[in-house]
Structures are given as C-alpha cells and as structure tokens.
Amino acid sequence: MTLKAGPQLLLLLGLLVVGFSFGAKAHPLRLSLCEIEYSSDQQLLTISLRLFVTDVNEALVFDPDSKQLALGQPDESAAAEQLLLAYLDRFFHVRANGEQVDLRIKSKRLKGEGDNTALALLFEHRLAPPLTSLEIRNAVFTDLFFDQNNIVYVHVDDDSKSLMLSKKTPAHKLTF
C-alpha cells in the first residue's frame, strides 16, 4: 500500500519540522531550583540556587545565547557577578527570623551542557539558633516568562518542606 501526500500535508509537515527545530533550541523547562538548609549544630544557613544560563543571559543582557558575561567560566566578565547579584536582589531574598540574609556568593559553577547548562550558586550565612521563621521570595525570571516556576526545598535540621513559587505566588513564609 502506498500513501500519497498532498501539497497541504507536505506543507503542514514542513511547518511542524521547522517549528520543532526552533523549539528544540531553547530548554523546555521554565524553572529554577533552590535548596535552603539550616543546621542548628553548625549554626549555618546554606542556600543553593540553580538557574539555566540561557535564562540568566536573557535577564541580564537580553540575549539567551550571549557569551558576553561567561558566568562561571575562567574568562568571566568583571561585571558579571555584580549584574547577577543586582538582579537577584530584585527578585530573590531570604529572611531568617525576620532579618534579610546577605547574599554573597561563596561558589559558582556550571552544570550540564548546551542549552541545558545551569549555573549553580552557593551562599552561606551564619545564624545562631533557634531558627523560628524563614521567608523565601523567589521570583527569578517571572519578569521574563509567564510560566516560570521556582522549586524551593527547605531542610531545617530533620524537618523538610518543598514549595513551588511562581509569578502568582512569589513568596512563602515558614514558621518553626
């Protein structure tokens, strides 16, 4: 049995192929991952934040494929970290016991490859116990993408919680 394809079907198939090739370029997920851990024994609050590099470039220099900042690379731009921290200051914060945590990057590295490369940031903050409340605002990239979701895992000693923050719900407060 042979199948004959009409010109309309061939045009539709061609448009689908072109559409998928454009869609395949960008990573399919609009999300970030944040993990916050507090150890009362060590009196240490750590914040790990993972962001897609293409999203970071879109937010900072309006070009997802830009090599200008080279975040986390040996040839990183002198202004890259300052631009990133200024952006995070607008869209991401953590308050512990009502006091804003000062975000200073302890380390940054790249994970993954191609359009799925993520920038992993680590922040540390000394905090004497007890931890009574934690307010997290994670609205990163919600200014750019209507469907952005930001997953937050919180581990306080032996207690764990998970949150999904978005444009509609950018912040959440936990009490312990």
NUVEXVO-413985 format. One record per atom (N, C-alpha, C, O): residue in one letter; y, x, z. Coordinates in steps of 0.1 Angstrom, whole numbers, plus 5000, padded with zeros to 4 digits. Each point is the difference from the previous one (the first is absolute). Last residue first. Layout:
BEGIN
aYXZ
...
***
This chain:
BEGIN
f527850875625
f498850055006
f500049985015
f499150035007
t503349794942
t500250035014
t498650035006
t499049944997
l503650054951
l498849995008
l500350035015
l500950095002
k501749744949
k500150065013
k498749985008
k499549895001
h502450134944
h499249945010
h500150075013
h500150135000
a502149814944
a499950065013
a499149925010
a499849884998
p501350004955
p500250155000
p499750075013
p499950125001
t499249414970
t499750045014
t500150155001
t499050075000
k502049744959
k500149885008
k500050035015
k500749955008
k498450394960
k501449964999
k500349885009
k501150005006
s494850265012
s500449984986
s501549965000
s500750015010
l494650175022
l501449974999
l500449994986
l499450074991
m496149915042
m500450014986
m501449955000
m500449895002
l496150345038
l501049914995
l500250014985
l499750104994
s496750025052
s500450024986
s501049904996
s499949885004
k497950385044
k500549884993
k500350044986
k500350124996
s497150085053
s500450024986
s500449864994
s499449905004
d499450415045
d500449874994
d500550024986
d500850094997
d498150265037
d498849944995
d500249874993
d499049934996
d505050385007
d498950045008
d498749944994
d499650034989
v503649814984
v500650045012
v498950025010
v499349905005
h501750024939
h499050045010
h500750055013
h500650105000
v500449624950
v500550055013
v498950025009
v499249915003
y502050014941
y498950015010
y500750065013
y500650104999
v501249654953
v500350085012
v498849995009
v499749895004
i502050014941
i499049995010
i500350095011
i500450124998
n502549634962
n499950125008
n499149985012
n500249925009
n501249874938
n499549985013
n499850135007
n499750104994
q503049664960
q499750115008
q499449965014
q500649915006
d501249844953
d498649985006
d499650125008
d498850025002
f505549954976
f499949885007
f498649985007
f499949935010
f502950534978
f498849924996
f499949885008
f499850015012
l503950294995
l499650034986
l499049904995
l500049964988
d501650055058
d501249994992
d499750014985
d500849964992
t495850125040
t500349854998
t501349984993
t500249894995
f498150555019
f499849954986
f500149854998
f499849954989
v499850205061
v500150094989
v499649944987
v499049934999
a501549905048
a500449934989
a500250104988
a500749974990
n497750005063
n499650074988
n500349914988
n499249924996
r501550135061
r500649944988
r499650084988
r500350124999
i498049805056
i499950074987
i500749924989
i499749884998
e499950185059
e500549924989
e500050084988
e500550124999
l497249875053
l500250084988
l500449904989
l499449904997
s500050165062
s500249924988
s500250104988
s500450115001
t498250045042
t500049855003
t500249924988
t499649894999
l498650625019
l500549934988
l499949855003
l498949955001
p501650435039
p499149914992
p500849964987
p501249995000
p498850475008
p499449875002
p500849925011
p500750075008
a501450314958
a499449985013
a499449865002
a500749914995
l500350384959
l500349885007
l499249995013
l498849995000
r502650334951
r499550005014
r500549875007
r501149964999
h497850114948
h501149985009
h499450005014
h499049935003
e500150184940
e499550005014
e501249985009
e501150054997
f497149884947
f501150015009
f499450015014
f499049935003
l499550134941
l499649995015
l501250025008
l500850104998
l497649754948
l501050055009
l499549995014
l499349905003
a498950094942
a499649985014
a501050075009
a500250125000
l499549694947
l500750095009
l499649965014
l500449895005
a496850014948
a500749955011
a500650125008
a499550115001
t498349764947
t500450105009
t500849945011
t501049934998
n497249874961
n499549965013
n500350105010
n499450005011
d501650054942
d500849905005
d499649955014
d500749925007
g497450544983
g500649924990
g500949905007
g500750025009
e496050165026
e500450064987
e500649904991
e499749885001
g499250235057
g499749924988
g500450084987
g500450125001
k502249985044
k498649964999
k499849924987
k500849924997
l503150445029
l499649904990
l498549985000
l499250095002
r504550045039
r499050054990
r499749894990
r500249885003
k503050285045
k499849914988
k499150074991
k500050124998
s501949905058
s499350054988
s500049904989
s500249885002
k502650085036
k499250115005
k499250064989
k499950134999
i504849565003
i498750034993
i499450125006
i500650114999
r502649535025
r500150144995
r498650034994
r499049995007
l503749575016
l499050044990
l500350144994
l501050014992
d499949705056
d500650084990
d499050064991
d499050065004
v501049465024
v499350134998
v500750084990
v500249954988
q501949655044
q499650044987
q499450145000
q500650095006
e499249555035
e500850124995
e499550044986
e498850014998
g499249645030
g501449964997
g500850114994
g501149984996
n494250075015
n500749965012
n501549974998
n500850035008
a497750164950
a499050015011
a500849975013
a500950075003
r499749864941
r500750005013
r498850005011
r499249914999
v501550214945
v499149975011
v500850015012
v500750105003
h500349834940
h500250065013
h499049955010
h499349904998
f502550094946
f498950025009
f500550055013
f500850105001
f502149814961
f498949904998
f498850025010
f499149915000
r505250364997
r500449864996
r498849905001
r500349885003
d499050595005
d500949955010
d500449864998
d500349925009
l497250314958
l499249955011
l500849945011
l499749905007
y502650324958
y499349874995
y499249945012
y500149885002
a501850545005
a501149905000
a499449864995
a500449905005
l496750474996
l500349965013
l501149895000
l500049915009
l498950294950
l498849925005
l500449955014
l499749885003
l503350424978
l500049874993
l498949915005
l500349885002
q499850555015
q501149935005
q500249874993
q500349905006
e496350394979
e499749955013
e501249925006
e499749905006
a500950314951
a498949905000
a499849945014
a500049885001
a503150484982
a500549885005
a498949895002
a500349895005
a498850554977
a500750025013
a500549875006
a500049995012
s495750034954
s501550005000
s500650025014
s499449945010
e495650234977
e500749885004
e501550035000
e500550105004
d495450174982
d501350004994
d500849885004
d500949954992
p494650105024
p500750135003
p501450004994
p500950075006
q497249455007
q499650114991
q500750135003
q501149995006
g499749565013
g498750055005
g499450114991
g498950045002
l504849684975
l499649995014
l498650055003
l499149974993
a504250034966
a498850085003
a499650005014
a499650105006
l504449724966
l499950035014
l498850095004
l500150085009
q500749794944
q501250065006
q499950045015
q500450105004
k496749684961
k499550125007
k501150075007
k499950105006
s499049364976
s500950115002
s499350125007
s499249985009
d499449554978
d499350124995
d500850125001
d499650114995
p502049455019
p498750025007
p499350134995
p499250065008
d506049814996
d499150034990
d498650045006
d499950105006
f504349815019
f499949894990
f499250034988
f500249954989
v500750305054
v500750054987
v499949904989
v500350034988
l498049875057
l501050105003
l500850044987
l501250035001
a495249635000
a501049975010
a501150105001
a501249965003
e495250114968
e500749894995
e501149965010
e501149974996
n496050385016
n500950044989
n500849884995
n501250024997
v495549895034
v501050085007
v501050044989
v501249995002
d495049794983
d500949915007
d501250075006
d501149965000
t495550294980
t500849934989
t500949915007
t501149984995
v495950245033
v501150094996
v500849934989
v501350024999
f496149725040
f499850054987
f501250084995
f501149955001
l497750035051
l500749934990
l499750054986
l499850124999
r498949885058
r499550044987
r500749914990
r500049885001
l500450305054
l500549914990
l499650054986
l500250124997
s499149945061
s499550044987
s500449904989
s499749885002
i501650265052
i500249914989
i499650064987
i500550114997
t498949965061
t500050054987
t500149894990
t499449895002
l501650235053
l499949904990
l500150064986
l500950084997
l497850095057
l500450034986
l499849874991
l499049945000
q499650225047
q501449965000
q500650024986
q501150054999
q494250025018
q500850104994
q501549975000
q500850094996
d496349595024
d499650135005
d500850124995
d500550085007
s500049484975
s500850015013
s499650145007
s500850065007
s499249804940
s499150055010
s500850025013
s500950095001
y499649644948
y500650055013
y498950035009
y499149935003
e501949974940
e499150035012
e500850045012
e500950094999
i499549674948
i500750045012
i499050025011
i499249905003
e501150064940
e499150005011
e500850065012
e500550114999
c500149664948
c500650065012
c499050005011
c499449895002
l501250034940
l499150005012
l500750085011
l500450114998
s501049594954
s500050125008
s499149995012
s499649895003
l500949854945
l499950005014
l500250145006
l500050104992
r499149634962
r501350015005
r499950005015
r500249905007
l496350224950
l500249955013
l501550025004
l500650114998
p497250054960
p500049855001
p500449945014
p500349885000
h501550574971
h499049975010
h500049855002
h501149945000
a500550244953
a500549995014
a498849965009
a499149944996
k500050114958
k500850115004
k500450005014
k499850105007
a497849554969
a499250105006
a500850125005
a499550085008
g502549554968
g499749975014
g499150105007
g500150025012
f500950024942
f501350015008
f499749985014
f500550075009
s496049864962
s500350155000
s501350025008
s500150105007
f498349454986
f499250085010
f500450145000
f499950065011
g502249684957
g500449965013
g499350075011
g500550045010
v498350034945
v501350065003
v500449965014
v500550095007
v495649714978
v499850145001
v501350075004
v500050095009
l500249454981
l499450035013
l499750155002
l500250055012
l501649814947
l501049985011
l499450035014
l500650065008
g496549944954
g500950115000
g501050005011
g500350105006
l496949534988
l499250125006
l500950125000
l500050085009
l501849544971
l499949985014
l499250125006
l500550045011
l499949954943
l501350025006
l499949995015
l500650085007
l495549824969
l500350144999
l501450035006
l500150105007
l498749454989
l499250065010
l500250155000
l500150065011
q502149704956
q500649975013
q499250065011
q500650055010
p497949994945
p501250095003
p500649975013
p500550095007
g494349814988
g501149964992
g501250095004
g500050075010
a494650034991
a501249995009
a501249974991
a500250074990
k494149875009
k501250024992
k501249985009
k500249905007
l494350234999
l501249935006
l501250034991
l500250124998
t494149864995
t501250085000
t501249915005
t500049884998
m494250155006
m501249925000
m501250095000
m500150095008
***
